[in-house]
Amino acid sequence: MSNIPQIKIPATYMRGGTSKGVFFKVDDLPERCQQPGEARDRLLMRVIGSPDPYEKQIDGMGGATSSTSKTVLLSKSESPDHDVDYLFGQVGIDKAFVDWSGNCGNLSAAVGPFAISNGLVDKSRIPDNGIATVRIWQANIAKTIVAKVPMTNGEVQETGDFELDGVTFPAAEVAVEFMDPADGEGAMFPTGNVVDELEVPGVGTFKATMINAGIPTIFVNAEDIGYEGTELQPAINGDPEALAKFEMIRAHGAVKMGLIKTPEEAANRGHTPKVAFVSAPKDYVSSSGKEIKASEVDVLVRALSMGKLHHAMMGTAAVAIATAAAVPGTLVNEAAGEGDRTSVTFGHPSGTLQVGAEAKKVNGEWTAKKAVMSRSARVLMEGWVRVPGDSF
């Protein structure tokens, strides 16, 4: 009978936006897990409770959804222009992998509060009262994020009256700015076009906007794939054929974007790219029963994450939506009524969200300076997480 003692690792369980995950300081991890590699991935999978063929993550901290199967590694930044280095790991649920290919925009809102509370930001930069500006280096995509964190009496203010659709309770508002949000290296539109014809064997050929902003995202028109744009999770996630269709779109779009060489490689890159479908505004009822009127939004967007329709909207995908909306001729811009815009309010399954973004052409290529949105964050639990000592 195996009797390997558990070890305990300092950790904080936090909600950021409409996601939650386990946050670690890199220095608190076991030494062999402080660097990229198999040991670190195995540790994080065991913390979350993956791989789990039951898809429940009962024996771990995960919640068995793409929004809750997340880990964050933070350290004091070595760059004088940044306060904290932020690395995000999306943990597979039923498969044994940690995807490091992109950022989590929602959890980005929790990075600043965690960094302040855990001594990763110089005290000289933190006011006792007011707003602390935390400069974050997002290591997955090599980009800067700026978080505006409210402070009260020398501590991070977490409670407040800011409401976010997809989150039940109000909290303090954290403004998050994604600087130069084109994801990674290369063009914002990797094919060179704002709209392409995407051919997907067994599915069809239809228009697609493929953009690298916030996170690589493939936008298609809802009506082109048989949807209204008002769908909630059960309509998609309860339909295996629909999920398979979206995965085919994602895989072939990823090839066209140059992210992978063959569609088969998409199985090992579940976090990116995202797939979303858009439509012009319509009345619908959100997942909480809230009535959303067409007049309240500019466009409707539904997005899939880790193979399932998201219950609200990924923060990084919201950046992609706002950036695409700012570029004339994209499917998002057309669904939003065309024209020039610096912000967009979109409807998602849980309600609405407004995101600001500005795009312009530089030397013939579209670029974006920054995208801005408001989220909230809160510590749910802090202390130690325990894992069997032989799990990594």
C-alpha positions as CSV (number, residue, x, y, z in Angstrom):
1,M,0.0,0.0,0.0
2,S,1.4,3.4,-1.0
3,N,1.9,5.8,1.8
4,I,3.5,8.9,0.3
5,P,3.0,12.0,2.5
6,Q,1.3,15.0,1.1
7,I,3.3,18.3,0.8
8,K,1.7,21.7,1.2
9,I,2.4,24.7,-1.0
10,P,1.4,28.3,-0.2
11,A,-1.4,29.3,-2.6
12,T,-4.3,31.6,-3.0
13,Y,-7.7,30.8,-4.6
14,M,-8.9,33.9,-6.4
15,R,-11.7,35.0,-8.7
16,G,-10.8,37.4,-11.4
17,G,-13.6,38.6,-13.7
18,T,-15.7,35.6,-14.6
19,S,-12.9,33.1,-13.9
20,K,-11.2,31.7,-10.9
21,G,-7.9,29.9,-10.4
22,V,-5.1,28.9,-8.0
23,F,-2.4,31.6,-7.7
24,F,1.2,30.8,-6.7
25,K,4.3,32.8,-6.1
26,V,7.0,31.1,-8.2
27,D,9.4,31.1,-5.2
28,D,6.9,29.1,-3.2
29,L,6.8,26.2,-5.6
30,P,9.0,23.1,-5.1
31,E,12.4,23.9,-6.6
32,R,12.1,21.6,-9.5
33,C,8.8,23.1,-10.4
34,Q,10.0,26.7,-10.5
35,Q,11.1,26.2,-14.1
36,P,9.1,25.2,-17.2
37,G,8.9,21.5,-17.7
38,E,7.2,18.2,-16.9
39,A,7.5,18.5,-13.2
40,R,5.8,21.9,-13.1
41,D,3.0,20.7,-15.4
42,R,2.4,17.6,-13.4
43,L,2.2,19.6,-10.2
44,L,-0.3,22.0,-11.5
45,M,-2.4,19.3,-13.0
46,R,-2.5,17.5,-9.6
47,V,-3.4,20.7,-7.9
48,I,-6.4,21.2,-10.2
49,G,-7.4,17.5,-10.3
50,S,-6.5,16.5,-13.8
51,P,-6.5,14.5,-16.0
52,D,-10.0,13.4,-14.9
53,P,-11.9,11.0,-17.2
54,Y,-15.0,11.8,-15.2
55,E,-14.6,15.5,-16.1
56,K,-15.4,16.6,-12.6
57,Q,-12.0,17.4,-11.0
58,I,-13.4,16.2,-7.6
59,D,-9.9,15.4,-6.3
60,G,-8.5,18.9,-7.0
61,M,-9.2,22.6,-6.9
62,G,-10.7,22.8,-10.4
63,G,-14.3,23.3,-11.2
64,A,-14.4,21.2,-14.3
65,T,-15.0,24.1,-16.7
66,S,-12.7,26.2,-18.8
67,S,-13.4,29.1,-16.5
68,T,-12.2,27.3,-13.4
69,S,-9.4,24.9,-14.5
70,K,-6.8,27.6,-14.3
71,T,-3.4,28.3,-12.6
72,V,-1.3,31.5,-12.3
73,L,2.4,31.8,-11.5
74,L,3.7,35.2,-10.3
75,S,7.1,36.7,-9.5
76,K,8.5,40.1,-8.9
77,S,9.6,41.5,-12.3
78,E,13.2,41.9,-13.1
79,S,12.3,44.7,-15.6
80,P,12.4,48.2,-14.2
81,D,9.3,49.0,-16.3
82,H,7.1,46.3,-14.7
83,D,6.1,45.3,-11.2
84,V,5.2,41.7,-11.6
85,D,5.7,38.8,-14.2
86,Y,2.5,36.9,-14.8
87,L,2.4,33.4,-16.4
88,F,-1.0,31.7,-17.0
89,G,-1.5,27.9,-17.3
90,Q,-4.8,26.6,-18.7
91,V,-5.1,23.0,-17.3
92,G,-6.9,20.4,-19.4
93,I,-9.8,18.7,-17.7
94,D,-9.9,15.2,-19.0
95,K,-6.6,15.3,-20.8
96,A,-3.1,15.5,-19.3
97,F,-1.8,18.9,-20.5
98,V,-1.2,22.5,-19.4
99,D,-1.6,24.9,-22.2
100,W,0.8,27.9,-22.0
101,S,-0.1,29.4,-25.4
102,G,-2.2,32.3,-24.3
103,N,-3.3,34.7,-21.5
104,C,-6.4,34.7,-19.4
105,G,-7.9,38.2,-19.5
106,N,-10.3,37.6,-16.6
107,L,-7.6,36.4,-14.2
108,S,-5.5,39.4,-15.3
109,A,-7.8,41.5,-13.1
110,A,-6.7,39.5,-10.0
111,V,-2.9,39.7,-10.8
112,G,-2.6,43.3,-9.5
113,P,-4.4,42.7,-6.2
114,F,-2.5,39.5,-5.6
115,A,0.8,41.2,-6.4
116,I,0.1,44.1,-4.0
117,S,-1.0,41.8,-1.1
118,N,1.9,39.4,-1.5
119,G,4.7,42.0,-1.6
120,L,5.5,41.8,-5.3
121,V,5.0,45.6,-5.9
122,D,7.3,48.1,-4.3
123,K,5.6,49.9,-1.4
124,S,6.6,53.2,-2.9
125,R,4.2,52.6,-5.7
126,I,1.2,51.8,-3.5
127,P,-0.9,54.6,-2.1
128,D,-2.7,54.1,1.2
129,N,-5.9,55.3,-0.4
130,G,-6.8,55.8,-4.0
131,I,-5.7,53.7,-7.1
132,A,-2.5,51.7,-7.3
133,T,-1.2,51.2,-10.9
134,V,0.3,47.8,-11.3
135,R,2.5,47.2,-14.4
136,I,2.2,43.5,-15.4
137,W,4.4,41.6,-17.8
138,Q,2.2,38.9,-19.4
139,A,4.9,36.3,-20.1
140,N,2.7,33.9,-22.2
141,I,2.3,36.5,-25.0
142,A,5.1,39.0,-24.1
143,K,2.8,41.9,-23.6
144,T,2.1,44.6,-20.9
145,I,-1.1,44.8,-18.9
146,V,-1.8,47.7,-16.6
147,A,-4.2,47.1,-13.7
148,K,-5.8,50.0,-11.7
149,V,-6.3,48.5,-8.2
150,P,-8.4,50.4,-5.6
151,M,-6.7,50.8,-2.2
152,T,-8.3,51.6,1.2
153,N,-6.3,52.2,4.3
154,G,-3.2,50.5,2.8
155,E,-5.0,47.4,1.7
156,V,-6.5,46.2,-1.5
157,Q,-10.2,47.0,-1.6
158,E,-12.1,44.0,-2.8
159,T,-15.7,44.9,-1.9
160,G,-17.8,47.4,-3.7
161,D,-20.8,48.0,-5.9
162,F,-19.4,47.2,-9.3
163,E,-21.6,44.6,-11.0
164,L,-20.3,42.3,-13.7
165,D,-22.7,40.0,-15.7
166,G,-21.6,36.4,-15.1
167,V,-20.6,37.1,-11.5
168,T,-23.4,36.9,-8.9
169,F,-22.1,39.4,-6.3
170,P,-20.8,43.0,-6.7
171,A,-17.2,43.9,-5.8
172,A,-14.7,46.6,-6.3
173,E,-14.0,47.7,-9.9
174,V,-10.5,46.9,-11.3
175,A,-9.8,48.7,-14.7
176,V,-7.5,46.6,-16.9
177,E,-5.6,48.0,-19.9
178,F,-4.2,45.6,-22.4
179,M,-1.3,47.4,-24.1
180,D,-0.5,46.7,-27.8
181,P,-3.0,43.8,-27.6
182,A,-2.0,42.1,-30.8
183,D,-1.2,38.6,-29.5
184,G,2.5,37.5,-29.7
185,E,4.5,38.3,-32.8
186,G,3.3,39.0,-36.3
187,A,0.4,40.8,-37.8
188,M,-2.9,41.5,-36.1
189,F,-4.6,39.8,-39.1
190,P,-2.2,36.9,-39.8
191,T,-3.7,36.2,-43.2
192,G,-3.4,39.8,-44.3
193,N,-7.1,40.1,-44.7
194,V,-9.9,41.3,-42.3
195,V,-12.2,38.7,-43.8
196,D,-11.2,35.3,-45.4
197,E,-13.1,32.4,-46.9
198,L,-12.5,29.5,-44.4
199,E,-13.0,26.0,-45.9
200,V,-13.7,23.4,-43.3
201,P,-14.1,19.8,-44.6
202,G,-17.4,18.3,-43.6
203,V,-18.7,21.7,-42.4
204,G,-18.6,24.1,-45.3
205,T,-16.9,27.2,-46.6
206,F,-17.9,30.6,-45.0
207,K,-16.5,34.0,-44.1
208,A,-14.2,34.3,-41.1
209,T,-12.3,37.1,-39.4
210,M,-9.2,35.8,-37.9
211,I,-7.4,38.2,-35.5
212,N,-4.5,38.1,-33.0
213,A,-5.6,40.6,-30.4
214,G,-5.9,39.7,-26.7
215,I,-5.9,36.0,-27.8
216,P,-6.0,34.5,-31.3
217,T,-9.7,34.3,-32.3
218,I,-11.7,33.1,-35.2
219,F,-15.0,35.0,-35.8
220,V,-17.8,33.6,-38.0
221,N,-21.3,34.8,-38.7
222,A,-23.9,33.0,-36.6
223,E,-26.3,32.5,-39.5
224,D,-23.6,31.0,-41.7
225,I,-23.3,28.1,-39.3
226,G,-27.0,27.7,-38.4
227,Y,-27.3,29.8,-35.3
228,E,-29.1,33.0,-34.1
229,G,-26.4,34.4,-31.9
230,T,-28.7,34.3,-28.9
231,E,-27.8,30.8,-27.8
232,L,-27.1,29.9,-24.2
233,Q,-24.8,27.1,-23.0
234,P,-27.3,24.1,-23.2
235,A,-28.0,24.8,-26.9
236,I,-24.3,24.2,-27.8
237,N,-22.8,22.2,-25.0
238,G,-25.6,19.6,-25.0
239,D,-25.0,18.9,-28.7
240,P,-22.0,16.7,-29.4
241,E,-22.3,17.3,-33.1
242,A,-22.2,21.1,-32.6
243,L,-19.1,20.8,-30.4
244,A,-17.4,18.6,-33.0
245,K,-18.2,21.2,-35.7
246,F,-16.8,24.1,-33.7
247,E,-13.6,22.1,-33.0
248,M,-13.2,21.5,-36.8
249,I,-13.6,25.2,-37.4
250,R,-11.1,26.0,-34.7
251,A,-8.5,23.4,-36.0
252,H,-8.7,24.6,-39.7
253,G,-8.8,28.2,-38.7
254,A,-5.7,27.7,-36.5
255,V,-3.9,26.3,-39.6
256,K,-4.9,29.2,-41.7
257,M,-3.7,31.6,-38.9
258,G,-0.3,29.9,-38.9
259,L,-0.6,28.7,-35.3
260,I,-0.3,25.0,-36.2
261,K,0.8,23.1,-39.3
262,T,-2.0,20.5,-39.4
263,P,-5.5,20.3,-38.0
264,E,-4.6,17.3,-35.8
265,E,-2.2,19.5,-33.8
266,A,-5.2,21.5,-32.4
267,A,-5.9,18.7,-29.9
268,N,-2.7,19.7,-28.0
269,R,-3.5,23.4,-28.2
270,G,-6.9,23.6,-26.6
271,H,-6.6,27.1,-25.2
272,T,-5.9,28.9,-28.5
273,P,-7.3,29.9,-30.8
274,K,-10.8,30.7,-29.7
275,V,-13.9,30.4,-31.9
276,A,-16.7,32.9,-31.7
277,F,-19.9,33.6,-33.7
278,V,-21.5,37.0,-34.1
279,S,-24.8,38.4,-35.1
280,A,-26.6,41.8,-35.2
281,P,-28.4,42.8,-32.0
282,K,-31.6,40.8,-31.0
283,D,-33.7,40.6,-27.8
284,Y,-32.8,37.5,-25.7
285,V,-33.0,36.3,-22.1
286,S,-29.6,35.7,-20.4
287,S,-28.7,32.6,-18.4
288,S,-29.7,34.4,-15.2
289,G,-33.2,35.2,-16.6
290,K,-32.3,38.9,-17.2
291,E,-33.9,40.3,-20.4
292,I,-31.4,41.8,-22.8
293,K,-32.9,44.2,-25.3
294,A,-31.4,44.6,-28.8
295,S,-31.2,48.4,-28.1
296,E,-28.8,47.8,-25.2
297,V,-26.0,46.2,-27.3
298,D,-24.1,46.8,-30.5
299,V,-23.5,43.1,-31.4
300,L,-24.1,39.6,-30.0
301,V,-21.2,37.3,-29.5
302,R,-20.9,33.7,-28.3
303,A,-17.5,32.2,-27.8
304,L,-16.2,28.7,-27.1
305,S,-13.3,28.0,-24.7
306,M,-11.6,24.6,-24.2
307,G,-14.3,23.0,-26.4
308,K,-17.4,24.4,-24.7
309,L,-19.5,27.5,-25.0
310,H,-18.4,29.9,-22.4
311,H,-20.9,31.0,-19.8
312,A,-20.1,34.7,-20.2
313,M,-17.0,35.9,-22.1
314,M,-13.3,35.3,-21.8
315,G,-11.5,38.6,-21.1
316,T,-9.0,38.0,-23.8
317,A,-11.7,37.3,-26.3
318,A,-13.4,40.5,-25.2
319,V,-10.2,42.3,-26.3
320,A,-10.4,40.5,-29.6
321,I,-14.1,41.5,-30.0
322,A,-13.4,45.2,-29.3
323,T,-10.4,45.3,-31.5
324,A,-12.2,43.6,-34.4
325,A,-15.2,45.9,-33.9
326,A,-12.8,48.9,-34.4
327,V,-11.6,47.7,-37.8
328,P,-14.0,48.4,-40.7
329,G,-14.9,45.4,-42.7
330,T,-14.5,42.7,-40.1
331,L,-17.4,40.4,-39.4
332,V,-17.6,41.9,-35.9
333,N,-17.7,45.5,-37.2
334,E,-20.3,44.6,-39.8
335,A,-22.5,42.8,-37.2
336,A,-22.2,45.9,-35.0
337,G,-23.6,48.1,-37.8
338,E,-20.3,49.1,-39.4
339,G,-18.6,52.5,-39.1
340,D,-15.8,53.8,-36.9
341,R,-15.9,53.0,-33.2
342,T,-13.7,53.2,-30.2
343,S,-15.8,50.9,-27.9
344,V,-18.4,48.2,-28.3
345,T,-21.1,46.8,-26.0
346,F,-21.8,43.2,-26.8
347,G,-24.3,40.7,-25.5
348,H,-23.0,37.3,-24.2
349,P,-24.9,34.4,-22.5
350,S,-24.7,36.0,-19.1
351,G,-25.5,39.6,-20.1
352,T,-23.5,42.5,-21.6
353,L,-20.0,43.9,-21.5
354,Q,-18.5,47.1,-22.7
355,V,-14.9,47.2,-23.9
356,G,-12.9,50.0,-25.4
357,A,-10.4,49.6,-28.2
358,E,-8.8,51.8,-30.9
359,A,-7.3,50.5,-34.1
360,K,-5.4,52.2,-36.9
361,K,-3.4,51.4,-40.0
362,V,0.4,51.7,-39.7
363,N,2.5,51.1,-42.9
364,G,-0.5,49.4,-44.4
365,E,-1.2,47.0,-41.5
366,W,-3.8,47.3,-38.8
367,T,-2.6,47.7,-35.2
368,A,-4.1,48.5,-31.8
369,K,-2.6,50.7,-29.1
370,K,-4.6,49.3,-26.2
371,A,-7.9,47.8,-25.1
372,V,-9.6,48.7,-21.9
373,M,-12.3,46.9,-19.8
374,S,-13.5,46.9,-16.2
375,R,-13.5,43.7,-14.2
376,S,-13.4,42.8,-10.5
377,A,-11.4,40.4,-8.3
378,R,-11.6,38.8,-4.9
379,V,-9.6,36.4,-2.7
380,L,-11.8,33.3,-2.1
381,M,-9.3,31.4,0.1
382,E,-5.7,31.5,1.0
383,G,-3.3,29.3,2.8
384,W,-1.8,26.0,1.4
385,V,-2.8,23.6,-1.2
386,R,-1.8,20.0,-0.7
387,V,-0.7,17.4,-3.2
388,P,0.8,13.9,-2.8
389,G,4.6,14.1,-2.7
390,D,5.0,11.8,-5.6
391,S,2.7,13.5,-8.0
392,F,5.4,15.6,-9.7
